[in-house]
């Protein structure tokens, strides 16, 4: 059975310069500030993390109380316009997260495009229903946090 890939797209306008916004995202430590507390997210890689193409970053978190280790790799790096990370190890069978930034109306439009797949074979549609709901909640939290944090920069 062919694995089903899904896409999550989000777009957020932030009234700050593209350089300010990209700088914020190029500091992996800021993930702690925009990740919901219920995930118990922790960066395991020694900080500060120097973001570059090829960089590996390790995290731990909890999904519904289950401890998860996550390793991502930066596979694309084009400051201040974009970067791409992919999951090397973690809960998804595929995870590719495109972070895109462009200046607009005295601010920055930030786009998140996540291509992902979950395991589950015949149960994949049911599993995906719950995963999608979780991802929507996580990205809702992230959007609200970003608006607050980045409007203060």
C-alpha positions in Angstrom: 0.0 0.0 0.0 1.4 3.4 -1.0 1.9 5.8 1.9 -0.5 8.8 1.9 1.3 12.2 2.1 -0.6 15.2 3.6 0.0 18.9 3.5 -0.5 21.5 6.2 -0.3 25.2 5.1 -0.3 28.2 7.3 0.4 31.9 6.5 0.9 34.6 9.1 1.5 38.3 8.7 3.9 39.8 11.2 4.5 43.5 11.4 8.3 43.2 11.6 11.1 43.2 9.0 12.0 40.0 7.1 15.5 40.2 8.7 14.1 40.4 12.2 11.7 37.5 11.6 14.3 35.3 9.9 16.7 36.0 12.7 14.1 34.8 15.2 13.6 31.6 13.4 17.3 31.0 12.8 17.7 30.6 16.5 16.5 27.1 17.3 16.1 28.0 21.0 13.1 30.1 20.0 11.2 26.9 19.3 10.7 26.6 23.0 8.8 29.9 23.0 6.4 28.9 20.2 5.7 25.3 21.1 2.7 24.5 23.3 3.6 23.6 26.9 1.6 20.4 26.7 4.2 19.0 24.4 7.0 19.3 27.0 9.3 20.2 24.2 13.1 20.3 24.9 16.1 20.9 22.6 18.7 18.3 23.4 21.4 19.6 21.0 23.9 21.9 22.8 22.8 25.5 22.4 23.2 28.0 20.9 22.6 26.0 17.7 24.4 27.4 14.6 21.8 26.9 11.9 23.3 25.9 8.5 22.4 23.5 5.7 23.1 20.0 7.0 22.7 20.8 10.7 21.2 18.1 12.8 19.1 19.1 15.8 17.8 16.7 18.5 14.6 17.3 20.6 12.4 15.5 23.0 8.7 15.9 23.5 5.6 14.1 24.6 2.7 13.3 22.4 -0.3 12.4 24.4 2.0 11.5 27.3 4.3 9.3 25.2 7.9 10.4 25.2 9.3 10.9 21.7 12.8 11.7 20.4 12.9 13.8 17.3 16.0 14.5 15.1 15.7 17.0 12.3 18.1 18.1 9.7 18.2 21.5 7.9 18.1 20.5 4.2 17.6 24.0 2.7 19.0 27.3 4.0 18.4 30.6 2.1 18.5 33.6 4.5 16.3 35.6 4.9 13.9 34.0 2.5 13.5 30.3 3.5 14.8 27.2 5.2 13.6 23.6 5.2 13.9 21.0 7.8 13.1 17.3 7.6 12.6 14.7 10.2 15.4 12.1 10.3 14.0 10.3 13.4 10.6 10.8 15.0 6.9 10.0 15.0 6.2 10.6 11.3 7.1 8.4 8.3 7.6 11.7 6.4 8.0 15.3 7.7 9.3 18.1 5.5 8.7 21.6 6.8 9.2 24.6 4.5 9.6 27.9 6.2 9.1 30.8 3.7 9.4 34.5 4.4 8.7 37.5 2.2 8.4 41.2 2.9 5.0 42.8 2.4 3.2 45.9 3.6 5.8 47.0 6.1 6.0 43.6 7.6 6.7 39.9 6.7 4.5 37.1 5.5 5.6 33.9 6.9 4.4 30.6 5.4 4.7 27.2 6.8 4.2 24.3 4.4 4.5 20.9 6.0 4.4 17.7 4.0 3.9 14.7 6.3 2.8 11.1 6.4 1.8 8.9 9.3 2.1 5.1 9.8 -0.9 3.0 10.1 -1.5 1.1 6.8 -5.2 0.4 6.6 -5.8 2.5 9.8 -3.9 5.5 8.3 -7.1 7.6 7.6 -8.2 7.2 11.3 -4.7 7.9 12.7 -4.4 10.9 10.3 -7.7 12.4 11.6 -6.2 12.6 15.1 -2.7 13.7 13.9 -4.2 16.5 11.8 -6.3 17.7 14.7 -3.1 17.8 16.9 -1.1 19.6 14.2 -3.8 22.2 13.8 -3.8 22.9 17.6 0.0 23.1 17.6 0.1 25.5 14.7 -2.8 27.6 16.2 -0.8 28.0 19.4 2.4 28.8 17.4 0.6 31.5 15.4 -0.8 33.2 18.5 2.6 33.0 20.3 4.4 34.4 17.2 2.0 37.3 16.9 2.6 38.3 20.5 6.4 37.7 20.6 7.3 39.1 17.2 5.1 42.2 17.4 7.3 43.1 20.4 10.6 42.9 18.4 
